[in-house]
Amino acid sequence: MRYFIEFSYVGKQYHGWQNQPNAISVQQVLEDALSKLLRQTIALVGAGRTDAGVHAKQMFAHFDYDSVDDTNGLVYRLNAFLPDDIAVHSIFEVEAGSHARFDAIERAYEYWVLQKKNPFYAEAAHYVKHPLDVKKMNEAAAQLLEYEDFECFSKSNTDVNTYLCAIKRAEWVDQKGVLVFTIVADRFLRNMVRAIVGTLLDVGTGKNSIEDVKAIIKSGDRRNAGPSVPAKGLYLTKVLYPETILNSTKIN
């Protein structure tokens, strides 16, 4: 039987989602917990990868197992077993062949920026002390929807077949003192969101113009884009799947 597991985590203590040879990952911690509770080696396939220090409000992975009689009970036992910075929300059976990564049709990220120093957000958001022109940043963000090739925002030497991404939403909104950038697309390249945010912040401080952003995208050269902002402000917030892959349980 194939199962999807829905979970969230604070990424500060982890070297990203994916297993690493000499560093602790979220995948390793979850696999170890599942393997011990189910008394069988469990391999998880995630909906994607998050870099070291990046958080996830909603993440999915799939695994195969003969049969889980009580998925709610397994969720309870997992949460009692896992560290406080990882939480499992649900486990449910899906159709055979369903894939946590390849069946995902949309992903959403948020990046949090503070304009006033706040110790309660020291590990949760990026503090920018220089004044920002949010209107200009939103005008620049809107340009992202006009393009498909985002090689300029991709980490160098990334092993991908294409740099094409369909961005459906990109905007900044002030949410009670936290400036939140939301971006939604069918897929993302490695380091893409953090590079986009760094580039948009350069627009907000007046370093770059909207025309500069267009030129950066067209160049396809990562060296022309802005710096990558710190991982601590980045959150994977939603992974969307078609209902056709599900058996009897819907993803909310």
C-alpha positions as CSV (number, residue, x, y, z in Angstrom):
1,M,0.0,0.0,0.0
2,R,1.2,3.5,-0.7
3,Y,0.7,6.3,1.9
4,F,1.1,10.0,1.9
5,I,2.3,11.7,5.1
6,E,1.6,15.4,5.7
7,F,4.0,17.2,8.1
8,S,5.6,20.5,8.9
9,Y,8.9,21.5,10.4
10,V,11.2,24.3,11.6
11,G,14.3,24.0,9.6
12,K,16.9,25.7,11.8
13,Q,18.4,22.5,13.2
14,Y,18.4,20.6,9.9
15,H,20.5,20.4,6.8
16,G,17.4,20.6,4.6
17,W,14.8,18.0,3.8
18,Q,16.9,15.5,1.8
19,N,19.3,13.0,3.4
20,Q,22.9,14.1,3.6
21,P,26.0,11.9,4.2
22,N,27.4,13.9,7.1
23,A,24.6,16.1,8.4
24,I,21.1,15.6,10.0
25,S,18.1,16.1,7.7
26,V,14.3,16.1,8.2
27,Q,14.0,13.1,6.0
28,Q,16.4,11.1,8.1
29,V,14.6,11.9,11.4
30,L,11.2,11.0,9.9
31,E,12.4,7.8,8.3
32,D,14.1,6.7,11.5
33,A,10.9,7.3,13.5
34,L,8.7,5.6,11.0
35,S,11.0,2.6,10.6
36,K,11.1,2.1,14.4
37,L,7.4,2.4,14.9
38,L,6.5,0.2,11.9
39,R,9.4,-2.2,12.5
40,Q,10.5,-2.1,8.9
41,T,12.9,0.1,7.0
42,I,10.8,3.0,5.6
43,A,12.1,5.1,2.7
44,L,10.3,8.5,2.1
45,V,10.0,10.3,-1.2
46,G,9.4,14.0,-0.6
47,A,7.4,16.5,-2.6
48,G,10.6,18.4,-3.1
49,R,13.7,19.5,-1.3
50,T,14.2,22.5,1.0
51,D,17.7,23.8,1.7
52,A,19.4,24.0,5.1
53,G,17.5,26.2,7.5
54,V,14.4,26.6,5.4
55,H,11.0,25.8,7.1
56,A,7.9,24.0,5.9
57,K,4.4,24.8,7.0
58,Q,3.1,22.0,4.8
59,M,5.1,19.3,3.2
60,F,4.3,15.8,1.9
61,A,6.1,12.6,1.3
62,H,5.1,9.1,0.3
63,F,6.1,5.7,1.5
64,D,5.1,2.1,0.9
65,Y,4.0,-0.4,3.7
66,D,1.9,-3.5,3.8
67,S,-1.0,-1.9,5.7
68,V,-1.5,0.7,8.4
69,D,-4.5,-0.3,10.4
70,D,-4.8,2.9,12.4
71,T,-3.4,6.0,10.6
72,N,-4.6,8.4,13.3
73,G,-2.9,6.2,15.9
74,L,0.3,6.2,13.9
75,V,0.2,10.0,13.7
76,Y,-0.2,10.2,17.5
77,R,2.7,7.9,18.1
78,L,5.0,9.6,15.6
79,N,4.4,13.0,17.2
80,A,5.2,11.6,20.6
81,F,8.4,10.2,19.2
82,L,9.6,13.1,17.0
83,P,11.4,16.2,18.2
84,D,9.4,19.4,18.9
85,D,10.4,21.0,15.6
86,I,8.8,18.4,13.4
87,A,5.0,17.7,13.5
88,V,3.0,15.1,11.5
89,H,-0.5,16.2,10.6
90,S,-2.0,13.2,8.7
91,I,-1.2,9.9,7.1
92,F,-3.5,8.6,4.4
93,E,-3.7,5.9,1.7
94,V,-3.4,7.0,-1.9
95,E,-3.8,5.2,-5.2
96,A,-1.0,2.9,-6.3
97,G,1.6,4.8,-8.3
98,S,0.8,8.2,-6.7
99,H,4.0,10.2,-6.3
100,A,4.6,13.0,-3.7
101,R,7.0,14.8,-6.0
102,F,5.9,14.2,-9.6
103,D,2.1,14.5,-8.9
104,A,2.4,17.9,-7.2
105,I,0.9,20.5,-9.5
106,E,1.6,23.6,-7.5
107,R,3.8,24.8,-4.7
108,A,3.7,28.0,-2.6
109,Y,6.4,29.7,-0.6
110,E,6.5,32.7,1.7
111,Y,9.5,34.9,2.6
112,W,9.3,37.0,5.7
113,V,11.0,40.4,6.0
114,L,11.1,42.7,9.0
115,Q,11.6,46.5,8.7
116,K,11.8,46.9,12.5
117,K,14.1,44.9,14.7
118,N,12.1,42.3,16.7
119,P,13.8,39.7,18.8
120,F,10.8,37.3,18.6
121,Y,11.4,37.0,14.8
122,A,15.2,36.8,15.0
123,E,15.2,33.2,13.8
124,A,12.0,33.5,11.7
125,A,12.5,36.5,9.4
126,H,15.1,38.5,7.6
127,Y,15.7,42.0,9.1
128,V,16.2,44.8,6.5
129,K,17.0,48.1,8.2
130,H,17.1,50.2,5.0
131,P,13.7,51.7,3.9
132,L,11.9,49.6,1.2
133,D,9.7,50.8,-1.6
134,V,7.1,48.0,-1.5
135,K,5.1,49.5,-4.4
136,K,8.2,49.2,-6.7
137,M,8.9,45.7,-5.3
138,N,5.4,44.6,-6.3
139,E,5.8,46.1,-9.7
140,A,9.0,44.2,-10.2
141,A,7.4,41.0,-8.8
142,A,4.6,41.3,-11.3
143,Q,7.2,41.0,-14.1
144,L,8.0,37.4,-13.0
145,L,4.6,36.3,-14.4
146,E,5.7,37.4,-17.9
147,Y,8.6,35.0,-18.1
148,E,9.1,31.2,-18.0
149,D,12.9,30.8,-18.0
150,F,14.4,31.5,-14.6
151,E,18.0,30.2,-15.0
152,C,19.2,33.6,-13.6
153,F,17.7,32.7,-10.2
154,S,18.9,29.1,-10.1
155,K,21.8,27.8,-8.0
156,S,24.9,27.2,-10.2
157,N,25.7,23.7,-11.4
158,T,22.1,22.5,-10.6
159,D,21.3,19.2,-12.3
160,V,18.0,19.9,-14.0
161,N,16.6,19.3,-17.5
162,T,14.9,22.7,-17.8
163,Y,14.8,26.1,-16.1
164,L,11.2,26.7,-17.1
165,C,8.7,27.5,-14.3
166,A,5.1,28.7,-14.5
167,I,4.8,31.4,-11.8
168,K,1.1,32.1,-11.0
169,R,1.4,34.6,-8.2
170,A,4.2,36.9,-6.8
171,E,3.4,39.7,-4.4
172,W,4.4,41.5,-1.2
173,V,1.8,42.1,1.5
174,D,2.3,43.7,4.9
175,Q,0.9,41.3,7.5
176,K,0.9,43.0,10.9
177,G,4.4,44.4,10.6
178,V,5.8,41.4,8.8
179,L,6.4,42.1,5.1
180,V,5.5,38.7,3.4
181,F,6.4,37.8,-0.1
182,T,4.2,35.0,-1.5
183,I,5.1,33.2,-4.7
184,V,3.2,30.3,-6.3
185,A,4.4,28.2,-9.2
186,D,4.2,24.7,-10.7
187,R,7.9,24.1,-9.7
188,F,10.9,25.9,-8.3
189,L,14.6,25.7,-9.0
190,R,17.2,25.3,-6.2
191,N,17.7,28.6,-4.4
192,M,15.2,30.3,-6.7
193,V,12.9,32.0,-4.2
194,R,15.8,33.3,-2.1
195,A,17.5,34.8,-5.2
196,I,14.2,36.3,-6.4
197,V,13.7,38.0,-3.0
198,G,17.2,39.3,-2.9
199,T,16.7,40.8,-6.4
200,L,13.4,42.4,-5.4
201,L,14.9,43.8,-2.2
202,D,17.5,45.5,-4.5
203,V,14.6,47.1,-6.3
204,G,13.1,48.2,-2.9
205,T,16.3,49.9,-1.8
206,G,16.7,51.7,-5.2
207,K,19.8,49.7,-6.2
208,N,18.0,48.2,-9.2
209,S,15.0,49.3,-11.4
210,I,12.2,47.2,-12.9
211,E,14.0,47.4,-16.2
212,D,17.0,45.9,-14.5
213,V,14.9,43.0,-13.3
214,K,13.8,42.3,-16.9
215,A,17.4,42.4,-18.1
216,I,18.5,40.0,-15.3
217,I,15.8,37.5,-16.2
218,K,16.6,37.7,-19.9
219,S,20.4,37.2,-19.2
220,G,20.0,33.8,-17.7
221,D,23.0,34.5,-15.6
222,R,22.9,34.0,-11.8
223,R,25.7,36.5,-11.3
224,N,23.4,39.3,-12.5
225,A,20.7,38.6,-10.0
226,G,20.6,39.8,-6.4
227,P,22.1,38.0,-3.4
228,S,20.4,35.0,-1.8
229,V,18.6,36.1,1.3
230,P,19.0,34.1,4.5
231,A,17.2,30.7,4.7
232,K,15.5,31.5,8.1
233,G,12.9,33.7,6.4
234,L,11.7,31.1,3.8
235,Y,8.7,28.9,4.3
236,L,7.2,26.2,2.1
237,T,3.5,26.9,2.8
238,K,1.5,24.6,0.4
239,V,1.8,21.7,-1.9
240,L,-1.2,21.0,-4.1
241,Y,-2.2,17.7,-5.7
242,P,-5.0,16.7,-8.1
243,E,-7.8,14.9,-6.4
244,T,-7.6,12.1,-9.0
245,I,-4.5,10.7,-7.3
246,L,-6.3,10.2,-4.0
247,N,-8.1,7.2,-2.9
248,S,-10.7,8.2,-0.3
249,T,-9.0,11.0,1.5
250,K,-8.9,14.6,0.4
251,I,-6.0,17.0,1.0
252,N,-7.3,20.2,2.7
